């Protein structure tokens, strides 16, 4: 099941008008920080801003991985990231599943963010509907 990673780090915001919504403000700085490590390990990388935040989508073999970045408070630099792995099933759209690739992605993202943010990175397990299953992982 997906993970949620929460952390805080103030990032420089030059022009708030370039963001679609408040939940996007500063998410590009998070994506820009993670991209070099993602590019070194994954393929088929896509990244962009959506109306709900920023994303990095990539693949490891047959597993599709998502790093979805949401800004909770742009002034304080409070961010949440959803990490998800999906596998294409026969005759069905991609299905959210637990994979070892997701655990590897979680380890990479939390390590990169802990070093960058210089503070606590909270990891929570989510269910298929992105609701909290239990306390910290």
N, C-alpha and C positions, 0 to 999 in steps of 0.2 A: 504494500500500500504506500501511498505518497508520504513524504516528509514535509514538515514546515520548519524552516530555519528563520529565526528572528535575531536581529542584531541592530545596533545603532552605530552610526558614524556620520558625522556632519560632512557634507560634500559641497563644494562650491557650485552655486547656481548662478549662472551668468544671465540667462534670459528665460524667465518662467513662461513666456508666451510661446515658446517652441514646443511645449508639452501639451498633449491632448487633454489631459485631466490632472488634477492634483495628485492622484495616485501614481502618476508617471514621473513626477518631478524628482530628479536625481537618480532615478533608476538606471539611466544610461551610464552613470559613473560606476555603479555596481557591475553592470554588464561589461563595461570596458575593463574593469579590474579582473573579472573572471575569464574573459575571452582568451588570453594567451595560454592559460593552463588547459582550457577546454580544447582549443585548436591543437594542442600538442598530443591529445589523447583520443579525440573523437573525429568522426567524419560527418559529411553532409550538414554542416553547420549553417543555421539560419538565425538571424537576430534582427529585432526591430521593436518599435513601439506600437502598442495597441491601445485601445481606449481604457483598458484595465491595468496597464503597466507595461513592462518590458519583458522580452523573452530571449532565451537562447535555446534553440531546439537542435538536437544533434543525434547521431547514431553511434552505436557500438555493435557491430555485426548486425543481427536482425532486430536488435532492441532499439526502439526510439526513446530518447530521453528528453525531458523538458526541465528547464530552469526558468520559472516564471517569477518575476520580480515585481513586488507591489510596494509602494511608498505609503506608510501609515502616517508619517508626520515629516514633511520635507524640511521644516525649520529645525527640528531636533535630529533629523537623519535617522528616523526609525523605519526599518525595512522588514518585510517578510518575503520569503522565497518559498515557493512550492517546487519540490523535486518529484518528478513522476517518471515511471518507466512503463512503456507500452509494447505489446507484441501483437502483430497482425495475426488474427485467427482466420481460418478458412471461412469464406462466405460471411464474415462478420467484420465490422470496423475494428480498428485498434482497440485492444482491451488493456485496461490498467492492471498491471500485475507486479508482484514482488520479483525482483531479479537481483542477482549478484552485481550486475552493472549499476543498479540503483544504489546499492550500498557503497560501491566504489565512487559513484558521483557524489553521494552525501559526504564521504570522507574527504574528497577533493575540495568541495565547496566549503565545508566547515573549516578545514585547515586554512584555505586561502582567506576566508573572511575573518577568522580569529586573528591571523597575523596582520591583516589590513586594518581591521577595526580596533585592534588593541584592547579588546574587552571580551565580554561574555557573548557567546553565540549559543542560543537556545534551540534545541532540536526536539520537535514533537512529531509523533507518528499520527497520521491522518487516516481516515477511512476512505472508501471509494468516492464519497461525496465531499471530501475535503473538510470533514468535521474532525475535531480532536478525538482520538481513540483513548489515549491515556496520557500520563505525565511524560516528562522529558525522557528522551531515549538515552 
